[in-house]
C-alpha cells in the first residue's frame, strides 16, 4: 500500500516517492543511529489510548496481588515449572494445555492483525505502553516537546541540562525497578519477591541478580534502545507482510483525497490540489519516524499519533477530518469496507476449534495425574498360586489441597493390589508422591504372558482417573497333539 502521485495523468496507488524504501528513518547514510524527537501527541485517539493504558497498567501492576480462591490470578514460574492461570494450576504434565493456550493466544493476535492490522502494537503491547505512556511522558514533562529535547541535547552541559538529565534518568531507573519487580512477582510470586526485597542479597543471590538484570534491561530498552525494539527486534512487525490484506483495517493515508500535495496558507479557502498541505506533522509526531503517506510500513505501530496531528491541521484549514484514519486499502480505493474474507473465516474456524479443545481439556482434566512404571530389573514372582508384579506409582497433585487416594484394580476381577508398606497414601498439595505396589493375579486367570490391568485412582467414592499397567506372567506353551501316523 502506498501514496499517490500523478503519473501519466492518472492517480497511482503506488508512490513515486520510493526513495523511502532505500533507508530507515532511524539510520543515516553512514549506518549511524538517528535519534528521534517525536512531538508530543494530543487529540481524541490519544485520550482514548491514555484511558486504555491506565486500565492495562493498573491490571499489570495489580496482577501479582490479585487472588482467585487464595491463589495468584497469574503465576508463570518457569524455574519450578509451575504455572497458575486464573487460579488453576498447571504442571509440566499439562504442557499440552499450555501449548494450546499459547497457540490460541498467538492465533488470536494473527486473526486480529488480519482484520485490524497492528492495533495490538499501538494499544496493548507492553513495549509501546511503557515507552510512549510512561517513559516518554516523563521526558515531555522534564525536557519539553520534541524540538525542545533536541535543542537540549545539542546544548552545552550547563546546570539546566545537568539537572534535567539527572532527574529524568533517576525517574527512568526508578520506573525500571518497579517494572522489574512486577515481572519478578509474576515469575516467582509476591511472597518470594518480598523476601528478596527485604532480606540480604546474600540470602537470595539468584533473585537479586535477576532483579538487577531485569532493571538494567528495562532501563536500556526504554532509555536508549527505544523504537529499535519494534523496528529491529520484534518479529511481529515482519509478520505483517504475510498477514495483512487489502481488507485489513490499518492507520492509512487517503491518497485519493490528499494528492497532489501542496502548501497553502492557514486562511486559504480555495482548493486546487489535494487536502494534504505537506506540513509533515504526521512525520514529526511518529515515534518510529516514518511518513505514513508512503503507506503501511513495517515500522508503523498504529499508535494513531499521525491521525490526531492530521485532524488538527484539517480543522485549522476547514477541511474534513480523516485524511489519515483507520481504513483499509480497499476501503480507500473502492470506497468499500469488507473485513470478513476467506482468510479471516479460516483463522476464525481454527481459533474456535482451539478454544473448544482447550475448554474440553481443562474441564475434563483430572486433579491427580498418575504414572505407573514396572520396577526396573523385575519380571514376576510366584507366591503360592499367585503371580506377583512389582510397580512404582507416581502421583502428582494438581490442586492446592492434600488428597487421600485409594488405588483399586478394576480388571481383571481376580486381581488385587497392595501398597508395599501397607499405609494410606496422601498426596501433598501441589506435590508429588511415589509408592511401591504389588499386583497379584492367580496364575489360572492369566491366559497370556502379558495382561493389561486396569487400575482406578479414587478419592473416597470419587474416581479421579483410570490407568493401565502391563502385567507380566509366565510364558504359556501349547503342546501340539501328535497322531499315531506322525509318531
C-alpha positions in Angstrom: 0.0 0.0 0.0 1.4 3.4 -0.8 0.6 7.0 -1.5 -0.5 8.6 -4.8 1.3 10.5 -7.4 0.4 12.0 -10.7 1.7 9.5 -13.3 0.6 9.9 -16.9 -2.3 12.0 -15.7 -3.6 9.2 -13.5 -3.6 8.7 -9.8 -1.5 5.7 -8.9 -1.8 3.9 -5.7 1.9 3.1 -5.6 4.1 6.1 -4.7 6.8 7.5 -6.9 8.4 8.7 -3.7 10.0 5.2 -3.4 13.3 6.5 -2.0 11.8 5.9 1.4 12.3 2.2 0.7 16.0 2.6 0.4 16.7 3.7 4.0 15.4 3.6 7.6 14.2 6.7 9.3 16.4 5.9 12.3 19.6 5.2 10.4 21.7 7.7 8.3 23.7 7.1 5.1 26.7 6.0 7.2 24.7 3.5 9.2 24.7 5.6 12.4 21.7 5.8 14.7 19.4 8.9 14.1 17.9 9.8 17.4 14.2 10.6 17.2 12.5 13.5 18.9 8.8 13.0 18.2 6.4 15.8 19.1 4.0 15.4 22.0 0.8 13.8 20.7 -2.6 15.1 21.6 -6.2 14.6 20.3 -9.2 12.2 20.5 -7.3 9.0 19.8 -4.5 9.9 22.2 -7.1 10.4 25.0 -8.6 7.0 24.3 -5.1 5.5 24.3 -4.4 7.1 27.7 -7.6 5.7 29.2 -6.8 2.2 27.8 -3.2 2.4 29.0 -4.3 3.4 32.5 -6.6 0.4 32.7 -4.0 -2.1 31.3 -1.2 -0.8 33.5 -3.4 -0.9 36.5 -4.2 -4.6 35.7 -0.5 -5.3 35.1 0.8 -3.8 38.3 -2.1 -5.2 40.4 -1.9 -8.6 38.7 0.6 -10.2 41.1 -1.6 -9.3 44.1 -4.9 -10.5 42.6 -6.1 -13.8 44.1 -8.6 -16.4 43.0 -9.5 -18.8 45.7 -6.4 -17.7 47.6 -4.1 -18.3 44.7 -2.4 -15.9 42.3 -4.5 -15.0 39.2 -1.4 -15.4 37.1 1.9 -17.0 38.0 4.4 -18.1 35.4 7.1 -19.8 37.5 9.3 -21.3 34.8 12.0 -22.0 37.3 9.9 -24.5 39.2 7.8 -25.4 36.1 4.7 -24.3 37.9 2.0 -22.2 36.2 -1.2 -20.7 37.6 -3.7 -19.2 35.2 -6.9 -17.8 36.6 -6.5 -19.7 39.8 -5.9 -23.0 38.0 -2.5 -24.7 38.5 -0.7 -26.3 35.6 2.4 -28.6 35.8 4.8 -29.9 33.2 2.4 -32.9 32.8 -0.1 -30.3 31.5 2.3 -29.0 28.9 0.0 -29.8 26.1 -2.6 -27.5 27.7 -0.2 -24.6 28.0 0.8 -25.2 24.3 -2.8 -25.0 23.3 -3.2 -21.8 25.3 -0.1 -20.2 23.6 -1.2 -21.3 20.2 -4.7 -19.9 20.8 -3.3 -16.6 22.0 -1.0 -16.2 19.0 -3.7 -17.2 16.6 -6.0 -14.6 18.2 -3.3 -12.0 17.6 -3.0 -13.2 14.0 -6.7 -13.0 13.4 -6.8 -9.6 15.0 -4.0 -8.5 12.7 -5.7 -9.8 9.6 -8.8 -7.8 10.5 -7.4 -4.7 12.2 -3.8 -4.6 11.4 -1.2 -3.8 14.1 -3.7 -2.5 16.6 -2.1 -4.7 19.3 1.2 -2.8 19.0 -0.3 0.6 19.4 -2.9 -0.1 22.1 -1.9 -3.1 24.1 1.8 -4.1 23.6 3.8 -3.5 26.9 6.7 -2.1 24.9 4.6 0.6 23.4 2.6 1.3 26.6 5.7 1.7 28.7 7.7 3.7 26.1 5.0 6.1 24.9 2.8 6.4 28.0 5.3 6.3 30.8 8.9 7.0 29.8 8.1 9.4 27.0 5.6 11.2 29.3 8.4 11.7 31.8 10.6 13.0 29.1 8.0 15.5 27.9 7.4 16.6 31.5 11.0 17.3 32.3 12.6 18.2 28.9 9.7 19.6 27.0 8.3 18.7 23.5 10.4 17.0 20.8 12.1 20.2 19.4 12.9 21.3 23.0 14.5 17.9 23.7 16.6 18.2 20.5 17.8 21.7 21.5 18.6 20.4 25.0 20.7 17.5 23.7 22.7 19.8 21.3 23.2 22.4 24.0 26.4 22.5 26.1 26.4 20.9 29.6 25.2 23.7 31.9 23.3 23.5 35.1 19.9 23.3 33.4 20.9 20.4 31.2 22.6 18.5 34.1 19.6 18.7 36.4 17.1 17.8 33.8 19.1 14.8 32.5 19.8 13.7 36.1 16.2 13.8 37.2 15.0 12.2 34.1 17.3 9.2 34.3 16.7 8.8 38.1 13.0 8.5 37.3 13.7 6.1 34.4 15.7 3.9 36.8 13.0 4.0 39.4 10.4 3.1 36.9 12.6 0.3 35.6 13.0 -1.0 39.1 9.2 -1.1 39.6 8.6 -2.9 36.3 11.4 -5.4 37.1 9.9 -6.2 40.5 6.5 -6.6 38.9 7.8 -9.1 36.3 9.7 -11.0 39.0 6.4 -11.2 41.0 4.8 -12.8 38.0 7.6 -15.3 37.8 8.2 -16.4 41.4 5.2 -14.9 43.3 4.8 -11.8 45.6 6.0 -13.6 48.7 9.3 -14.7 47.3 9.8 -11.3 45.7 9.1 -9.6 49.0 11.8 -11.8 50.6 14.3 -10.7 48.0 13.4 -7.1 48.7 13.5 -7.2 52.5 16.3 -9.7 53.1 20.0 -9.6 52.4 21.1 -10.2 48.8 23.4 -12.9 50.2 20.3 -14.9 51.1 18.8 -14.7 47.7 21.7 -14.2 45.3 19.9 -15.6 42.2 16.8 -13.4 42.8 18.9 -10.3 43.5 20.9 -10.8 40.3 17.7 -11.4 38.4 16.2 -8.1 39.6 19.4 -6.3 38.6 19.4 -7.8 35.1 15.7 -7.1 34.7 16.2 -3.5 35.8 19.1 -2.9 33.6 17.3 -4.5 30.6 14.2 -2.3 31.0 16.3 0.8 31.6 18.4 0.1 28.5 15.4 -0.6 26.3 13.4 2.5 27.3 16.2 5.0 27.8 18.4 4.0 24.8 17.1 1.3 22.5 13.5 2.6 22.3 11.8 2.3 18.9 14.5 -0.1 17.7 12.8 -2.9 19.8 9.8 -2.5 17.4 11.8 -1.9 14.2 14.8 -4.3 14.6 13.9 -6.9 17.2 10.1 -7.6 17.3 9.2 -10.3 14.8 5.6 -9.3 14.8 6.1 -6.3 12.6 7.7 -8.5 10.0 4.7 -10.8 10.0 2.6 -8.0 8.6 3.7 -8.7 5.1 2.1 -12.1 5.2 -0.9 -11.3 7.5 -2.2 -8.0 6.1 -4.5 -7.9 3.2 -6.1 -5.0 1.3 -9.1 -5.6 3.5 -7.2 -5.1 6.8 -8.1 -2.0 8.8 -4.9 -0.1 9.4 -3.8 3.5 10.0 -3.8 4.7 6.4 -3.4 7.9 4.4 -6.2 8.6 1.9 -4.1 9.2 -1.2 -7.1 9.8 -3.4 -8.1 12.8 -1.3 -4.7 14.0 -0.2 -2.8 14.1 -3.5 -1.3 16.1 -5.1 0.2 17.7 -2.0 0.6 21.5 -1.9 1.5 24.2 0.6 -1.3 26.6 1.5 -1.8 29.4 3.9 -3.8 28.9 7.0 -6.6 31.2 5.8 -6.8 29.8 2.3 -10.2 28.5 1.3 -9.7 27.7 -2.4 -8.7 24.1 -3.0 -6.9 23.5 -6.3 -5.0 20.4 -5.1 -5.3 17.6 -2.6 -6.1 18.1 1.0 -2.5 17.3 2.2 -0.7 20.5 2.7 2.7 18.7 3.2 3.1 20.1 6.8 5.0 17.0 7.9 3.3 17.0 11.3 2.3 13.4 10.8 6.0 12.6 10.5 7.1 14.8 13.4 4.8 13.0 15.9 5.6 9.5 14.7 7.5 7.6 17.4 9.2 5.4 14.8 10.0 8.3 12.4 8.1 7.1 9.3 6.0 9.0 6.8 2.6 7.4 6.9 1.9 8.9 3.5 4.2 6.3 2.0 1.7 3.6 3.1 1.7 0.8 5.6 5.2 0.1 6.7 6.9 -2.4 8.9 7.8 0.4 11.5 4.2 1.6 11.9 2.8 0.5 15.3 -0.7 2.0 14.7 -0.3 4.5 17.6 -2.7 7.0 15.9 -0.5 10.0 16.7 -0.5 10.9 13.0 -4.3 10.7 12.9 -4.6 13.2 15.7 -2.0 15.5 14.2 -3.6 15.5 10.8 -7.1 16.1 12.2 -5.8 19.2 14.0 -4.5 20.5 10.7 -7.7 19.7 8.8 -9.7 21.6 11.5 -7.4 24.7 11.0 -7.8 24.8 7.2 -11.5 24.0 7.3 -11.3 20.6 5.6 -12.9 17.3 6.6 -11.0 15.2 9.2 -9.9 11.7 8.3 -7.2 12.3 5.7 -5.3 9.9 7.9 -7.6 7.4 9.5 -8.3 3.8 10.3 -9.2 2.4 7.0 -8.3 -0.5 4.6 -6.6 -0.1 1.2 -9.8 -1.4 -0.4 -11.9 1.0 1.7 -9.9 4.0 0.3 -9.6 2.7 -3.2 -13.0 1.3 -3.8 -15.0 3.0 -1.0 -16.0 -0.3 0.5 -15.0 -1.9 3.8 -15.1 -5.6 4.0 -13.2 -7.2 6.9 -14.6 -10.8 6.5 -12.8 -12.7 3.8 -11.7 -16.3 3.3 -8.6 -15.9 5.3 -10.5 -14.3 8.2 -13.0 -17.1 8.2 -10.3 -19.8 8.1 -8.5 -18.3 11.1 -11.8 -17.9 12.9 -12.7 -21.5 12.4 -9.3 -22.7 13.7 -9.5 -20.4 16.6 -13.0 -21.6 17.6 -11.8 -25.2 17.3 -8.8 -24.5 19.5 -11.0 -22.8 22.1 -13.3 -25.7 22.1 -10.5 -28.2 22.5 -9.0 -26.1 25.3 -12.3 -25.8 27.2 -12.9 -29.5 27.0 -9.4 -30.4 28.0 -9.5 -28.1 31.1 -13.0 -29.2 32.1 -12.0 -32.9 31.9 -8.6 -32.5 33.5 -8.1 -34.8 36.5 -6.9 -33.3 39.8 -4.4 -36.1 40.1 -2.2 -37.5 37.4 -0.8 -41.0 38.0 2.0 -42.7 36.1 2.8 -46.4 36.6 6.2 -48.0 36.0 7.4 -51.5 36.2 10.2 -51.7 38.8 13.4 -52.0 36.7 15.0 -55.4 36.6 12.0 -57.3 37.7 9.7 -59.7 35.8 7.4 -61.6 38.1 7.5 -63.8 41.2 5.3 -66.7 42.4 3.5 -66.6 45.8 1.6 -69.8 46.1 -0.8 -69.9 43.2 -0.5 -66.2 42.5 1.8 -64.4 40.1 3.1 -61.1 41.6 4.4 -58.0 39.8 6.1 -55.0 41.4 5.3 -51.4 40.3 6.2 -47.9 41.1 3.3 -45.5 41.0 3.9 -41.8 40.8 1.1 -39.4 41.8 1.0 -35.6 41.0 -1.5 -33.5 42.9 -2.6 -30.6 40.7 -4.6 -28.9 43.4 -3.8 -26.6 46.3 -5.1 -29.2 48.9 -3.8 -32.6 50.0 -5.7 -35.5 48.6 -6.0 -39.0 50.1 -6.2 -41.6 47.4 -7.1 -45.3 47.1 -5.7 -47.5 44.4 -8.1 -50.2 43.2 -7.9 -52.8 40.4 -10.9 -52.7 38.1 -9.9 -55.6 35.8 -9.3 -58.5 35.7 -11.7 -59.1 38.6 -9.4 -61.6 40.4 -6.5 -59.2 40.6 -5.5 -57.5 43.8 -3.3 -54.5 44.5 -1.4 -53.7 47.7 0.9 -51.0 48.8 4.3 -52.3 49.9 4.2 -50.5 53.3 0.5 -51.0 53.8 -0.1 -47.3 54.6 -2.8 -44.9 53.3 -1.4 -42.7 50.6 -1.8 -38.9 50.9 -0.6 -36.6 48.1 0.5 -33.3 49.4 -0.9 -30.1 48.0 0.9 -29.1 44.7 3.2 -32.1 45.4 4.4 -35.4 44.1 4.3 -38.7 45.9 5.7 -42.1 44.9 4.6 -45.5 46.1 5.6 -49.1 45.6 2.7 -51.5 44.8 2.3 -55.3 44.4 -0.3 -56.6 41.9 -1.4 -60.3 42.4 -3.3 -62.3 39.9 -4.0 -66.1 40.2 -1.9 -67.9 37.6 -5.0 -69.7 36.4 -6.5 -66.4 35.3 -3.6 -65.4 33.1 -4.4 -66.7 29.6 -1.3 -64.8 28.1 2.1 -63.9 29.3 1.2 -60.2 29.1 -2.1 -58.9 30.6 -3.5 -55.4 30.7 -4.5 -54.4 34.2 -6.9 -51.5 34.7 -6.3 -49.5 37.8 -8.7 -46.9 39.3 -7.5 -44.0 41.3 -10.1 -42.9 43.9 -10.5 -40.2 46.5 -13.2 -41.5 48.7 -16.0 -42.6 46.4 -14.9 -40.2 43.6 -13.0 -41.7 40.8 -10.1 -39.5 39.7 -8.7 -41.4 36.8 -8.0 -44.8 35.3 -4.5 -46.0 34.3 -3.3 -49.2 32.7 -0.4 -51.4 33.9 1.2 -54.2 31.8 1.3 -57.3 33.9 3.9 -59.9 33.1 3.3 -63.6 33.7 4.9 -66.9 32.7 5.0 -67.8 29.1 2.2 -70.2 28.1 3.3 -73.1 25.8 0.8 -75.0 23.8 1.6 -78.7 23.2 0.6 -80.0 19.8 -1.2 -83.3 19.8 0.8 -85.8 17.7 -1.2 -88.5 15.8 0.0 -92.2 15.6 0.8 -91.7 11.9 3.1 -88.7 12.7 4.7 -90.7 15.5 
